[in-house]
Amino acid sequence: MSEADTAASPLAGEREPVSPRADLITAAVLLAFGLGVVALSLRMPTFVEQSGTGLTAPGIVPGFHGTVIALLSILLGLRAARRGGLRAGGMKAGGAGKDLGRLLTAAVLGVIYAAVLVGRLPFWLATALFVFAFTAIFEWPRGPQGRIRRLLEAAAIALGTGWAVVLIFEDLFFVRLP
Amino acid sequence: MLDALGMLGAGFGHAFQGGVVLHAFWATLVGIIIGALPGLTATMGVALLTTLTFSMAHSTAILVLICVYVGAIYGGSRSAILLNIPGTPASAASTLDGFPLARQGLAGRAMGISTTGSWMGTLFGALCLAVLAPAVGEFALGFQSYEMFWVAMFGIVIAGSLSGGDPLKGYIAGFLGLFVATVGQEANHAYPRFAFGSTDLAGGLGLLPVLVGVFGVAEVLNSMRGPAVQAVASKIDSILPRPSDVLRYWRTIFRSGAIGTFIGAMPGLGEDIAAWTSYAAAKRGSAEREKFGKGSVEGLMAAETGESACVPGAIIPVLTLAVPGSAPAAVLMAAMMIHGLNPGPMLAISSPEFIYQIVAMLIIADMVKLFYGLVLVRPLLWVLLIPRERLMPVVFVLCTVGAFAITSRLFDIWVMLGAGLVGFVLRELRFPMAPLVLGIVLGDLLDKNLLRGLVLSDGDITPFFTRPISAVLATATLLTLLLSIPAVQAGWGRGRAALRGRLRRAG
């Protein structure tokens, strides 16, 4: 087989497959989700009195999608079980601690910015605070050498971003900002 | 034929009117930079730039977005060649030969090949679009609800089968996307589905906030997690494309252009599959097979031509069926709808000139891309050196603006965040994103046509299977599904081998 044949599409994510245990848990969550969608779809009104037939009932299409998701998740679960998902210790250790720390930091900073700061502070200020905090926190572990310069650069980038976003979006392209 | 040429000329005239073409210069440059930076994809670029185009005339807006799309797919090859990291998923195949060439001190030559291949690929695809789109559009005019339902279903199934390593997860991703599209008021009775009393949810989950979340926020998180990357090649030899490369590999260029355009026209597959398939085909047909993976000019040319031909190819089903051929094309289609253009079968009747305007825009973007390919070598190297710690927060800010701008609702920022986090987790669990996006985009089409078909047939489902085109599409969908099952695949392989053996013996 050629390299091109064996290589997975990058859209699929990283090439290392996930553990059968992770697939099994995913299948259980998806099964619950699919069944939940079906249950909610069944509770939707059918509007038989308006349409005469009930063929335009709002629950038909999401009910169909929920059923397919539930069926496919059962297949995923069965496959994971066959591959050893039920065995103890089937779960691989997650990403390295450092990676997870970076990921969580980025996620928490993003949530604080988008869900807390935006809408409460002027947009340029919220943006400047976020960009400064993000850059400063991620560059902090580089050590004390040149830290002051890096922090000053981060502040300049932060203020520059806040100013440029307002200028480009609001003033130049007439886009409303939060 | 003369009509078509006339409309193409008018398309160019339209693009050059009032300096609209000047937008092509900045938009293509933005696209190339977005594509070149690892972690920023063409889909994200088109989604983010859609925000900037709200106040523009629709033709200017579409030109800008096409330039970003064309530029980003090309720009991805820069980081593939210099960093061994594809700037966009589409450029993954370019790393196989681009990076070895750079390590041999031939980074400039590799970039020249990439520029030539990409330029010819997009040109080839644009000409195919000009020839094929009106014909496909005319054919699609005969499609009714039954056929449109199958077109949507076929798109989900084929994208699920081929866009990731695992068809089962591809199908689940596709149906999750279809589910997302059902949230909010439906068309027949204005019943708010899955709204739980929230007026925001009753308005539905906006396409753009979800896409910006899945491709922008999830990408920022993904980039920040891994180790930082460093550029390796700083010395650049001559980047001027060599005519001898074109003349020597003209067969590969044509083959890759045709493969790229065809794969682009298949719903939801996209540039990365076009590049891999073109690369594999070039390797099979090459006299220098042993050079592939070690710095083959032909391999790089094939990958670049294939991925760039895919861009116009992916726009063919957008214009003719309202079904996107790739993830960036899905966002482009959403942008067309935002700007009041209604892509789909009726386009060939209501405004046939629009198809040729798109062809003209693609050719203009291609020419501007060629210009930058020749003059923008060193500045792009500097761009690649921007640390992610300084780039990613800015990208996140742009995602927030992009999600908010379309309807000015803070709720859309929440949707973006939620979609980003869910998208990231799904990606970690190896669910492909292309079927998910296609599901979100095609959800409405599938929903309306399934119910309309059922109403027209008074609840009878046989027209979905007995009308000629429906039957063909249903069979293709079923075959794609069956062939993705490993046991069926193995049986099919054994059957083919047995038949071949029997034919050989008979011969």
Chai-1 contact restraints between the chains, C-beta under 6 A:
chainA,res_idxA,chainB,res_idxB,connection_type,confidence,min_distance_angstrom,max_distance_angstrom,comment,restraint_id
A,S2,B,A280,contact,1.0,0.0,6.0,A-B,restraint_1
A,S2,B,K283,contact,1.0,0.0,6.0,A-B,restraint_2
A,E3,B,G293,contact,1.0,0.0,6.0,A-B,restraint_3
A,A4,B,W276,contact,1.0,0.0,6.0,A-B,restraint_4
A,A4,B,Y279,contact,1.0,0.0,6.0,A-B,restraint_5
A,A4,B,A280,contact,1.0,0.0,6.0,A-B,restraint_6
A,A8,B,G165,contact,1.0,0.0,6.0,A-B,restraint_7
A,S9,B,S163,contact,1.0,0.0,6.0,A-B,restraint_8
A,S9,B,G164,contact,1.0,0.0,6.0,A-B,restraint_9
A,S9,B,D272,contact,1.0,0.0,6.0,A-B,restraint_10
A,P10,B,P89,contact,1.0,0.0,6.0,A-B,restraint_11
A,P10,B,A92,contact,1.0,0.0,6.0,A-B,restraint_12
A,P10,B,D272,contact,1.0,0.0,6.0,A-B,restraint_13
A,L11,B,P89,contact,1.0,0.0,6.0,A-B,restraint_14
A,L11,B,S163,contact,1.0,0.0,6.0,A-B,restraint_15
A,L11,B,D272,contact,1.0,0.0,6.0,A-B,restraint_16
A,L11,B,P432,contact,1.0,0.0,6.0,A-B,restraint_17
A,L11,B,M433,contact,1.0,0.0,6.0,A-B,restraint_18
A,L11,B,A434,contact,1.0,0.0,6.0,A-B,restraint_19
A,A12,B,G164,contact,1.0,0.0,6.0,A-B,restraint_20
A,A12,B,G165,contact,1.0,0.0,6.0,A-B,restraint_21
A,A12,B,R430,contact,1.0,0.0,6.0,A-B,restraint_22
A,A12,B,P432,contact,1.0,0.0,6.0,A-B,restraint_23
A,G13,B,R427,contact,1.0,0.0,6.0,A-B,restraint_24
A,G13,B,R430,contact,1.0,0.0,6.0,A-B,restraint_25
A,V18,B,L429,contact,1.0,0.0,6.0,A-B,restraint_26
A,V18,B,R430,contact,1.0,0.0,6.0,A-B,restraint_27
A,T26,B,L429,contact,1.0,0.0,6.0,A-B,restraint_28
A,F47,B,H189,contact,1.0,0.0,6.0,A-B,restraint_29
A,L55,B,L454,contact,1.0,0.0,6.0,A-B,restraint_30
A,L55,B,V455,contact,1.0,0.0,6.0,A-B,restraint_31
A,L55,B,G459,contact,1.0,0.0,6.0,A-B,restraint_32
A,T56,B,N188,contact,1.0,0.0,6.0,A-B,restraint_33
A,T56,B,L451,contact,1.0,0.0,6.0,A-B,restraint_34
A,P58,B,E186,contact,1.0,0.0,6.0,A-B,restraint_35
A,P58,B,Y191,contact,1.0,0.0,6.0,A-B,restraint_36
A,P58,B,R193,contact,1.0,0.0,6.0,A-B,restraint_37
A,V61,B,T182,contact,1.0,0.0,6.0,A-B,restraint_38
A,V61,B,D447,contact,1.0,0.0,6.0,A-B,restraint_39
A,P62,B,T182,contact,1.0,0.0,6.0,A-B,restraint_40
A,H65,B,F175,contact,1.0,0.0,6.0,A-B,restraint_41
A,H65,B,L178,contact,1.0,0.0,6.0,A-B,restraint_42
A,H65,B,F179,contact,1.0,0.0,6.0,A-B,restraint_43
A,V68,B,F175,contact,1.0,0.0,6.0,A-B,restraint_44
A,I69,B,F175,contact,1.0,0.0,6.0,A-B,restraint_45
A,L72,B,Y171,contact,1.0,0.0,6.0,A-B,restraint_46
A,L72,B,I172,contact,1.0,0.0,6.0,A-B,restraint_47
A,L76,B,L168,contact,1.0,0.0,6.0,A-B,restraint_48
A,D99,B,R225,contact,1.0,0.0,6.0,A-B,restraint_49
A,R102,B,M224,contact,1.0,0.0,6.0,A-B,restraint_50
A,R102,B,R225,contact,1.0,0.0,6.0,A-B,restraint_51
A,L103,B,L221,contact,1.0,0.0,6.0,A-B,restraint_52
A,L103,B,R225,contact,1.0,0.0,6.0,A-B,restraint_53
A,A106,B,L221,contact,1.0,0.0,6.0,A-B,restraint_54
A,A106,B,M224,contact,1.0,0.0,6.0,A-B,restraint_55
A,A107,B,L221,contact,1.0,0.0,6.0,A-B,restraint_56
A,G110,B,F396,contact,1.0,0.0,6.0,A-B,restraint_57
A,A114,B,T400,contact,1.0,0.0,6.0,A-B,restraint_58
A,A114,B,I413,contact,1.0,0.0,6.0,A-B,restraint_59
A,A114,B,L417,contact,1.0,0.0,6.0,A-B,restraint_60
A,G119,B,L410,contact,1.0,0.0,6.0,A-B,restraint_61
A,T127,B,V397,contact,1.0,0.0,6.0,A-B,restraint_62
A,V131,B,P393,contact,1.0,0.0,6.0,A-B,restraint_63
A,F134,B,P393,contact,1.0,0.0,6.0,A-B,restraint_64
A,T135,B,E389,contact,1.0,0.0,6.0,A-B,restraint_65
A,T135,B,R390,contact,1.0,0.0,6.0,A-B,restraint_66
A,F138,B,E389,contact,1.0,0.0,6.0,A-B,restraint_67
A,E139,B,E389,contact,1.0,0.0,6.0,A-B,restraint_68
A,I157,B,R390,contact,1.0,0.0,6.0,A-B,restraint_69
A,T161,B,V394,contact,1.0,0.0,6.0,A-B,restraint_70
A,F169,B,V401,contact,1.0,0.0,6.0,A-B,restraint_71
A,F173,B,L52,contact,1.0,0.0,6.0,A-B,restraint_72
A,F173,B,S55,contact,1.0,0.0,6.0,A-B,restraint_73
A,F174,B,S55,contact,1.0,0.0,6.0,A-B,restraint_74
A,V175,B,T51,contact,1.0,0.0,6.0,A-B,restraint_75
A,V175,B,F54,contact,1.0,0.0,6.0,A-B,restraint_76
A,V175,B,A405,contact,1.0,0.0,6.0,A-B,restraint_77
A,R176,B,S408,contact,1.0,0.0,6.0,A-B,restraint_78
A,P178,B,F404,contact,1.0,0.0,6.0,A-B,restraint_79
